Amino acid sequence: MHISWLGNTTIKIQVKPFDKDVTVVIDPYKPEKGAFPRSLTPEIGLYTRGQKNSVTLSGNPFILDTPGECETKGVLITASQGEKANDVKFRIDAEQMSVGHLGLVNKPLTDKELEVLADVDILLIPVGGNDCYDAETAVKVANRIEPKIIIPIAFKSDNDPKAKSVDDFLKEMGVSNSAPEKKFIIKKKNLPAEETQVVVLSKE
């Protein structure tokens, strides 16, 4: 599984459930500022806040922006409804691993959302405090979900200059500043067994 951060809450995940690579893009929203791809060509496109303001998704991807559960191309997707109409949280299961994506959330998770996201291996959580969790709240939410790996998103970048730096979240987690990775590559056998690992991605 390969995970890349494209800025704000946009994530690209590449998995190989069978003999072909499958690219999943989550939240491909066109930002008001900064560099961003004009178009993307995923097999699966997921939206936590509806499809408005999306960049073009080329090809013929499977699209999901509403609650429900489905399997496509060897990837199991579970989407749970938040408090508002355009507020969906995703759980993605592939390669015997699970990934949770919270979108641009700033409210506590409901019991139903926690049920869907409980014990995901990898959690993508917003930490920048600009229309989303600040560092302190993000840590509290992550502790309830108890993932093996946390990947912070929606922190300060050229797309979101008003957001707080990821350093605030690392400090709150008690993690020494680790050098950002361009792409995070993980196999099930390499998931941490005990302590939660924090992985910071540099914007692709």
VEXBATI-89452 format. One record per residue (C-alpha): residue in one letter; chain; x, y, z. Coordinates in Angstrom, 1 decimal, always signed. Last residue first. Layout:
N
NODE;a;A;X;Y;Z
...
END
This chain:
204
NODE;e;A;+3.3;+15.7;-3.4
NODE;k;A;+2.9;+17.4;+0.0
NODE;s;A;+5.4;+16.0;+2.5
NODE;l;A;+4.0;+13.2;+4.6
NODE;v;A;+4.3;+12.9;+8.4
NODE;v;A;+4.0;+9.4;+9.8
NODE;v;A;+3.1;+8.9;+13.5
NODE;q;A;+3.6;+5.4;+14.9
NODE;t;A;+1.3;+4.0;+17.6
NODE;e;A;+3.2;+1.8;+20.0
NODE;e;A;+2.5;-1.9;+20.1
NODE;a;A;+2.7;-4.1;+17.0
NODE;p;A;+3.7;-1.6;+14.3
NODE;l;A;+2.5;-2.6;+10.9
NODE;n;A;+5.3;-4.2;+8.9
NODE;k;A;+3.6;-7.6;+8.2
NODE;k;A;+0.6;-5.7;+6.7
NODE;k;A;+2.8;-3.9;+4.1
NODE;i;A;+3.5;-0.2;+4.1
NODE;i;A;+4.8;+2.5;+1.8
NODE;f;A;+4.5;+6.1;+2.8
NODE;k;A;+5.3;+8.6;+0.0
NODE;k;A;+7.3;+11.9;+0.1
NODE;e;A;+8.2;+11.3;+3.7
NODE;p;A;+8.5;+14.2;+6.2
NODE;a;A;+11.5;+14.2;+8.5
NODE;s;A;+10.4;+13.3;+12.1
NODE;n;A;+10.0;+16.0;+14.7
NODE;s;A;+10.1;+14.3;+18.0
NODE;v;A;+6.8;+12.8;+19.0
NODE;g;A;+5.0;+13.6;+22.2
NODE;m;A;+1.6;+13.5;+20.5
NODE;e;A;+0.9;+17.1;+21.4
NODE;k;A;+4.4;+18.1;+20.1
NODE;l;A;+3.7;+16.2;+16.8
NODE;f;A;+0.4;+17.9;+16.5
NODE;d;A;+1.9;+21.4;+17.0
NODE;d;A;+4.7;+20.5;+14.5
NODE;v;A;+2.1;+19.9;+11.8
NODE;s;A;+1.9;+23.6;+11.3
NODE;k;A;-1.3;+25.4;+11.9
NODE;a;A;-3.7;+26.2;+9.0
NODE;k;A;-3.8;+29.7;+7.5
NODE;p;A;-1.5;+28.8;+4.6
NODE;d;A;-3.9;+26.0;+3.3
NODE;n;A;-3.0;+25.1;-0.3
NODE;d;A;+0.7;+26.3;+0.1
NODE;s;A;+0.8;+24.0;+3.2
NODE;k;A;-0.2;+24.2;+6.8
NODE;f;A;-2.0;+21.2;+8.2
NODE;a;A;-5.0;+19.4;+6.6
NODE;i;A;-3.5;+15.9;+7.1
NODE;p;A;-1.8;+13.9;+9.9
NODE;i;A;-1.0;+10.3;+9.3
NODE;i;A;-1.5;+8.1;+12.4
NODE;i;A;-0.3;+4.5;+12.4
NODE;k;A;-1.4;+1.6;+14.6
NODE;p;A;-4.9;+3.1;+15.1
NODE;e;A;-6.4;+3.5;+18.6
NODE;i;A;-9.8;+5.1;+17.6
NODE;r;A;-10.4;+6.8;+20.9
NODE;n;A;-6.7;+7.9;+21.1
NODE;a;A;-7.0;+9.4;+17.6
NODE;v;A;-9.9;+11.6;+18.7
NODE;k;A;-8.0;+12.9;+21.8
NODE;v;A;-4.9;+13.6;+19.6
NODE;a;A;-7.0;+15.4;+17.0
NODE;t;A;-8.5;+17.6;+19.7
NODE;e;A;-5.1;+18.7;+21.0
NODE;a;A;-3.7;+19.4;+17.5
NODE;d;A;-6.7;+21.4;+16.2
NODE;y;A;-9.5;+19.6;+14.6
NODE;c;A;-11.0;+21.1;+11.4
NODE;d;A;-12.2;+24.4;+9.9
NODE;n;A;-8.6;+25.6;+10.1
NODE;g;A;-7.3;+23.8;+13.2
NODE;g;A;-4.4;+22.1;+11.3
NODE;v;A;-4.8;+18.5;+12.6
NODE;p;A;-6.9;+16.6;+10.1
NODE;i;A;-6.8;+12.8;+10.6
NODE;l;A;-5.8;+10.0;+8.3
NODE;l;A;-5.8;+6.9;+10.5
NODE;i;A;-4.0;+3.7;+9.6
NODE;d;A;-4.6;+0.2;+11.1
NODE;v;A;-8.3;+0.9;+11.7
NODE;d;A;-9.2;-0.2;+15.3
NODE;a;A;-12.6;+1.4;+15.4
NODE;l;A;-13.5;+3.5;+12.3
NODE;v;A;-17.0;+2.0;+11.6
NODE;e;A;-17.9;+1.8;+15.3
NODE;l;A;-16.4;+5.3;+15.9
NODE;e;A;-18.7;+6.7;+13.2
NODE;k;A;-21.8;+5.0;+14.9
NODE;d;A;-20.7;+6.3;+18.3
NODE;t;A;-20.6;+9.8;+16.9
NODE;l;A;-17.3;+11.5;+16.2
NODE;p;A;-16.7;+14.9;+17.9
NODE;k;A;-17.0;+17.8;+15.6
NODE;n;A;-14.3;+19.6;+13.5
NODE;v;A;-14.0;+17.3;+10.5
NODE;l;A;-12.3;+18.0;+7.2
NODE;g;A;-12.3;+14.4;+6.0
NODE;l;A;-12.0;+11.6;+8.6
NODE;h;A;-10.2;+9.0;+6.5
NODE;g;A;-9.7;+5.6;+8.0
NODE;v;A;-7.4;+3.0;+6.5
NODE;s;A;-7.7;-0.8;+6.9
NODE;m;A;-5.1;-3.5;+6.1
NODE;q;A;-5.5;-7.0;+4.7
NODE;e;A;-4.3;-5.8;+1.2
NODE;a;A;-7.4;-3.6;+1.1
NODE;d;A;-10.0;-2.2;+3.5
NODE;i;A;-11.0;+1.5;+3.2
NODE;r;A;-13.0;+3.2;+6.0
NODE;f;A;-14.5;+6.6;+5.1
NODE;k;A;-16.1;+9.4;+6.9
NODE;v;A;-18.9;+11.4;+5.3
NODE;d;A;-20.0;+14.9;+6.0
NODE;n;A;-22.0;+16.6;+3.3
NODE;a;A;-25.5;+16.1;+4.9
NODE;k;A;-24.3;+17.2;+8.3
NODE;e;A;-23.9;+15.2;+11.5
NODE;g;A;-21.7;+12.5;+10.0
NODE;q;A;-22.7;+9.6;+7.8
NODE;s;A;-20.5;+6.6;+7.6
NODE;a;A;-18.8;+5.2;+4.4
NODE;t;A;-17.4;+1.7;+4.2
NODE;i;A;-15.3;+0.8;+1.2
NODE;l;A;-14.0;-2.7;+0.5
NODE;v;A;-11.3;-2.7;-2.3
NODE;g;A;-11.0;-5.7;-4.6
NODE;k;A;-11.9;-3.8;-7.7
NODE;t;A;-15.2;-2.6;-6.0
NODE;e;A;-16.7;-3.5;-2.7
NODE;c;A;-19.6;-1.6;-1.2
NODE;e;A;-20.8;-0.1;+2.1
NODE;g;A;-23.0;+2.9;+2.6
NODE;p;A;-23.0;+6.6;+3.3
NODE;t;A;-22.7;+9.0;+0.3
NODE;d;A;-19.9;+10.4;-1.7
NODE;l;A;-18.8;+7.4;-3.7
NODE;i;A;-17.4;+7.4;-7.3
NODE;f;A;-16.1;+4.4;-9.3
NODE;p;A;-13.7;+5.9;-11.8
NODE;n;A;-14.3;+6.2;-15.6
NODE;g;A;-11.2;+7.8;-17.0
NODE;s;A;-10.4;+11.2;-15.8
NODE;l;A;-11.3;+12.7;-12.5
NODE;t;A;-11.5;+16.5;-13.0
NODE;v;A;-10.8;+18.6;-10.0
NODE;s;A;-13.6;+18.7;-7.4
NODE;n;A;-15.3;+22.0;-6.4
NODE;k;A;-18.7;+20.2;-5.7
NODE;q;A;-18.4;+16.4;-5.4
NODE;g;A;-19.8;+16.0;-1.8
NODE;r;A;-18.0;+16.7;+1.4
NODE;t;A;-16.2;+13.4;+2.3
NODE;y;A;-15.6;+12.5;-1.3
NODE;l;A;-14.2;+9.2;-2.6
NODE;g;A;-12.9;+8.5;-6.2
NODE;i;A;-11.9;+5.0;-7.2
NODE;e;A;-10.0;+3.8;-10.3
NODE;p;A;-8.0;+7.1;-10.2
NODE;t;A;-7.0;+9.3;-13.1
NODE;l;A;-6.4;+12.8;-11.7
NODE;s;A;-6.9;+16.3;-13.2
NODE;r;A;-5.6;+19.8;-12.7
NODE;p;A;-3.1;+18.6;-10.1
NODE;f;A;-2.5;+21.0;-7.2
NODE;a;A;-0.2;+24.0;-6.6
NODE;g;A;-1.2;+26.7;-4.2
NODE;k;A;-4.4;+28.6;-3.4
NODE;e;A;-8.2;+28.3;-3.7
NODE;p;A;-7.8;+24.5;-3.5
NODE;k;A;-9.5;+22.2;-6.1
NODE;y;A;-11.1;+19.3;-4.1
NODE;p;A;-9.7;+15.8;-4.8
NODE;d;A;-11.2;+14.5;-1.5
NODE;i;A;-10.0;+10.9;-1.5
NODE;v;A;-8.2;+9.3;-4.5
NODE;v;A;-8.0;+5.5;-4.7
NODE;t;A;-5.6;+4.0;-7.2
NODE;v;A;-5.8;+0.3;-8.0
NODE;d;A;-2.8;-1.6;-9.2
NODE;k;A;-3.5;-4.8;-11.0
NODE;d;A;-2.8;-8.5;-10.2
NODE;f;A;-5.1;-8.7;-7.2
NODE;p;A;-5.5;-6.4;-4.2
NODE;k;A;-2.8;-4.1;-5.4
NODE;v;A;-3.1;-0.8;-3.6
NODE;q;A;-2.3;+2.8;-4.3
NODE;i;A;-3.8;+5.5;-2.0
NODE;k;A;-3.9;+9.2;-2.9
NODE;i;A;-5.0;+11.6;-0.2
NODE;t;A;-6.6;+15.1;-0.4
NODE;t;A;-7.5;+16.5;+3.0
NODE;n;A;-5.4;+19.7;+2.6
NODE;g;A;-2.6;+18.9;+0.2
NODE;l;A;-1.7;+16.0;-2.2
NODE;w;A;-0.7;+13.5;+0.5
NODE;s;A;+0.6;+10.1;-0.7
NODE;i;A;-0.1;+6.6;+0.6
NODE;h;A;+1.3;+3.4;-1.0
NODE;m;A;+0.0;+0.0;+0.0
END
